[in-house]
Amino acid sequence: MQFEFDEKIDLSIQKSIRSALRLFKERRGLAQESGTAQRPPSYEEFESVVMEIMESNKQADLTKMRTPSLRDLFDRAWSQKLRNYATQKQMRDSYEALKRRY
């Protein structure tokens, strides 16, 4: 069961990061259309947007689970995954790519 959660969590994290990148890309496009100067977001701003999206995805997945023990297991796996070095590196790399586009 843990393996299935890991894949599901990895996919959710990747989707959340891509969604945040799309959001900032749209913001930049709207700023360019209106002619205002747009500065790149800070890492803290980027991270908070990604975390908000991840939390909403997590809550959606938790509501699909029927038993409290599965919810608890999923919640613990999720917390471990967020502290994982690879996840943090993926977020930093995505932020650096976003900064280069500005």
C-alpha positions as a LaTeX table, in Angstrom:
\begin{tabular}{lrrr}
\hline
Residue & $x$ (\AA) & $y$ (\AA) & $z$ (\AA) \\
\hline
Met1 & 0.00 & 0.00 & 0.00 \\
Gln2 & 2.87 & 2.38 & 0.79 \\
Phe3 & 4.17 & 2.04 & $-2.77$ \\
Glu4 & 0.82 & 3.11 & $-4.22$ \\
Phe5 & 0.76 & 6.12 & $-1.93$ \\
Asp6 & 4.28 & 7.10 & $-2.95$ \\
Glu7 & 3.39 & 7.13 & $-6.62$ \\
Lys8 & 0.18 & 9.03 & $-5.95$ \\
Ile9 & 1.99 & 11.59 & $-3.79$ \\
Asp10 & 4.81 & 12.02 & $-6.31$ \\
Leu11 & 2.30 & 12.63 & $-9.07$ \\
Ser12 & 0.39 & 15.12 & $-6.93$ \\
Ile13 & 3.57 & 17.02 & $-6.08$ \\
Gln14 & 4.58 & 17.20 & $-9.73$ \\
Lys15 & 1.12 & 18.43 & $-10.71$ \\
Ser16 & 1.20 & 21.06 & $-7.97$ \\
Ile17 & 4.56 & 22.40 & $-9.10$ \\
Arg18 & 3.45 & 22.51 & $-12.74$ \\
Ser19 & 0.24 & 24.29 & $-11.71$ \\
Ala20 & 2.20 & 26.91 & $-9.79$ \\
Leu21 & 4.52 & 27.44 & $-12.75$ \\
Arg22 & 1.49 & 27.90 & $-15.02$ \\
Leu23 & $-0.02$ & 30.38 & $-12.57$ \\
Phe24 & 3.12 & 32.52 & $-12.49$ \\
Lys25 & 3.46 & 32.28 & $-16.28$ \\
Glu26 & $-0.11$ & 33.56 & $-16.67$ \\
Arg27 & 0.59 & 36.39 & $-14.22$ \\
Arg28 & 3.67 & 37.38 & $-16.21$ \\
Gly29 & 1.69 & 37.30 & $-19.46$ \\
Leu30 & $-1.06$ & 39.48 & $-18.01$ \\
Ala31 & 1.51 & 41.94 & $-16.72$ \\
Gln32 & 3.17 & 42.12 & $-20.14$ \\
Glu33 & $-0.19$ & 42.70 & $-21.84$ \\
Ser34 & $-0.99$ & 45.57 & $-19.51$ \\
Gly35 & 2.51 & 46.99 & $-19.94$ \\
Thr36 & 3.52 & 46.85 & $-16.29$ \\
Ala37 & 6.89 & 45.62 & $-15.16$ \\
Gln38 & 6.75 & 42.25 & $-13.50$ \\
Arg39 & 9.45 & 41.07 & $-11.16$ \\
Pro40 & 10.01 & 37.37 & $-10.49$ \\
Pro41 & 8.30 & 36.02 & $-7.37$ \\
Ser42 & 10.38 & 35.31 & $-4.29$ \\
Tyr43 & 11.07 & 31.70 & $-3.41$ \\
Glu44 & 8.83 & 32.06 & $-0.35$ \\
Glu45 & 5.94 & 33.25 & $-2.53$ \\
Phe46 & 6.50 & 30.40 & $-5.00$ \\
Glu47 & 6.74 & 27.85 & $-2.20$ \\
Ser48 & 3.57 & 29.10 & $-0.50$ \\
Val49 & 1.59 & 28.84 & $-3.75$ \\
Val50 & 2.91 & 25.32 & $-4.37$ \\
Met51 & 2.09 & 24.32 & $-0.78$ \\
Glu52 & $-1.46$ & 25.68 & $-1.08$ \\
Ile53 & $-2.04$ & 23.68 & $-4.25$ \\
Met54 & $-0.49$ & 20.58 & $-2.68$ \\
Glu55 & $-2.67$ & 20.93 & 0.41 \\
Ser56 & $-5.83$ & 21.15 & $-1.69$ \\
Asn57 & $-4.75$ & 18.05 & $-3.66$ \\
Lys58 & $-3.99$ & 16.24 & $-0.41$ \\
Gln59 & $-7.39$ & 17.11 & 1.05 \\
Ala60 & $-9.10$ & 15.91 & $-2.12$ \\
Asp61 & $-7.25$ & 12.59 & $-1.90$ \\
Leu62 & $-8.01$ & 12.25 & 1.82 \\
Thr63 & $-11.74$ & 12.70 & 1.27 \\
Lys64 & $-11.69$ & 9.79 & $-1.18$ \\
Met65 & $-10.33$ & 7.45 & 1.49 \\
Arg66 & $-12.93$ & 5.69 & 3.56 \\
Thr67 & $-11.10$ & 4.43 & 6.63 \\
Pro68 & $-9.31$ & 6.57 & 9.23 \\
Ser69 & $-6.32$ & 4.21 & 9.23 \\
Leu70 & $-5.80$ & 4.75 & 5.49 \\
Arg71 & $-6.14$ & 8.49 & 5.95 \\
Asp72 & $-3.56$ & 8.44 & 8.73 \\
Leu73 & $-1.16$ & 6.33 & 6.68 \\
Phe74 & $-1.57$ & 8.60 & 3.68 \\
Asp75 & $-1.09$ & 11.72 & 5.82 \\
Arg76 & 2.13 & 10.34 & 7.32 \\
Ala77 & 3.46 & 9.31 & 3.90 \\
Trp78 & 2.62 & 12.77 & 2.58 \\
Ser79 & 4.46 & 14.51 & 5.44 \\
Gln80 & 7.54 & 12.36 & 4.92 \\
Lys81 & 7.51 & 13.06 & 1.20 \\
Leu82 & 7.41 & 16.83 & 1.73 \\
Arg83 & 10.49 & 16.67 & 3.96 \\
Asn84 & 12.26 & 14.53 & 1.37 \\
Tyr85 & 15.38 & 16.10 & $-0.17$ \\
Ala86 & 14.30 & 15.18 & $-3.70$ \\
Thr87 & 10.99 & 17.01 & $-3.29$ \\
Gln88 & 12.70 & 20.12 & $-1.91$ \\
Lys89 & 15.24 & 20.01 & $-4.76$ \\
Gln90 & 12.47 & 19.65 & $-7.34$ \\
Met91 & 10.80 & 22.78 & $-5.95$ \\
Arg92 & 14.08 & 24.73 & $-5.93$ \\
Asp93 & 14.91 & 23.66 & $-9.49$ \\
Ser94 & 11.44 & 24.64 & $-10.70$ \\
Tyr95 & 11.79 & 28.02 & $-9.01$ \\
Glu96 & 15.19 & 28.59 & $-10.64$ \\
Ala97 & 13.70 & 27.75 & $-14.04$ \\
Leu98 & 10.88 & 30.20 & $-13.37$ \\
Lys99 & 13.35 & 32.93 & $-12.41$ \\
Arg100 & 15.35 & 32.42 & $-15.61$ \\
Arg101 & 12.22 & 33.10 & $-17.67$ \\
Tyr102 & 11.77 & 36.58 & $-16.19$ \\
\hline
\end{tabular}
